[in-house]
Amino acid sequence: MRTYLVTQADRSRGRGTVATVRAAVAGGVDAVQMREKHATARERYELGRELRALTREAGVAFVVNDRVDVAAAVDADGVHLGDDDLPISVARAQLGPDAVVGRSVSTVEAAVEAERAGADYLGVGAVFVTDTKDVSDDESNIGTERVTAIADVVDIPVVGIGGITAANAAEVVEAGADGVAVVSAVTDADDPEAAARDLRRAVDGVRAGGVGR
């Protein structure tokens, strides 16, 4: 999960989520999270089936935001959970021991708790200011110092999210993140494939220099 795309149809310039994901995968993203908050369960299911087929063919990890039932129905690799979603243990029981279960956190305490509960990776943020998701003041612009603090106390992968672009992705990885997740940096780009490629290049550049975890 070095470069992780989170979908959002209303930030895709009318291209549609499938077209955006196809371009992003061609550009090098290695994980996709379907997060279509305003879609119905049926719409998420239908879209999820298409994205599952696309990502499976490309060998890219595919997780569903929030909805454990939809993740199971479309045979996703797993689910990504927030504070208001099912507990990690319940999601694991529903999806099986091999499922990928991610958890959003913004504090060291929450990160430790999520790892103890069995999370496979953490989405840490919002690292910078973002307008793609409503977050409380204490969860916004937490900075790279918080990324470092969390990466230092957990052994599972840490993915930074929130206001990340190709221009600042390197500093997030340098702070200790294993990868970065984006919405608008790819979905709202003139050329999503090129944007994904630039993001991947920024992350891989840090990795090539031996920086990061």
Steps between C-alpha positions, in 0.01 A plus 500: 500500500758753393256694284139457600204654316176581682212545257252786504276538197417866559873582482553320170406779257215296356734222386341248731668285761576201279682713241691681773607178668604346169722800428644503853584131484676557169696776672621269775268509802517171687188530717149631441237580760142546382359786704176622348325642805198632312428185301235248599594150608384370162707759315806415710448134428479550124800732496689268731456210262652702217789624711566153639533359149725786390729486803519122502616496139763764583617330820403802710358477852133600528322597821158647572450794733268443797274232356600151608193356325593655167862389538382143549247518217754613238783280631721797585837440663369672809346805662611833641335610824450827684385597847131450421535166324494143626782397737803341341425166666148489355622587150762228528240246608280592205772511234732226621856481630663580166310824440681832511355723771615862511420761762500881490682662794636842587662443839768275645252353747252408228778349290617274781143397574430419135812287470409309815150445362645335191520771232725412207588860416422854613377798303653793690370851452397744401871574466440835329192716449238325285151571378417155366377377836339668798737461794509662842763762579707255703504256207596757236851608403659274760837539328785269419616501862189301592571259216844441648362455851251239379747318275739473794253308719335256258632214288223498238515715185417869532342684207484878520185667367355849481617784277776289347630568150803401296665818631480406869476120490874459552497679835220273624702190413814656644304548822447125525195416292520189287287665233253776422130507416337768287165604363508830309869483406403229253123512450492877437813508285498597132668165433438245779747251355781756494404622847516146637835450332638819654377392842657156464826656386508727805448208740739266322764772493506512878503122522789475255702728726451264795279744689181396680406173661 
